[in-house]
Amino acid sequence: MIIVKTLAELKAIKDKVRRSVEIREHAEAETKILVGMATCGIAAGARPVLTVFVEELAKREIQNVMATQTGCMGDCQYEPVVEVISAGKEKVTYVKVTPEMAKKIVEDHIIGGNIVTEYTIGAARQ
């Protein structure tokens, strides 16, 4: 239970929630992070992965990136599956993503522009 004592605290909570919603619904985003949240993805731990993506984007105040859920991606054995789709670039599919891996994907791929190849589906199939 959260106890709000001042109007400023309430405004801070409102702003945090608004930013979270914007990150999840930003349709014009240049980059989209899609987390597979079908039954298999949820069972494999996709919900905390999506939460980390949303929190990291908000904490770092990253603009033009949307993190949201999607349905089944068809690779159940690799769940949680995350796709990063950037305008003008090839889609990158990350597999068996953990919350810790999500942080590294934000740091290296989203911010740094470097694909974390050891987390990709291509690396998993070798």
Secondary structure, DSSP 8 states (H G I E B T S, - for coil): -----SHHHHHHHHHHHHHHHHHHH-TT-SEEEEEE-SHHHHHHTHHHHHHHHHHHHHHTT--SEEEEEES--S-GGG-S-EEEEETTS--EEE-S--HHHHHHIIIIIIIT----GGGBHHHHT-
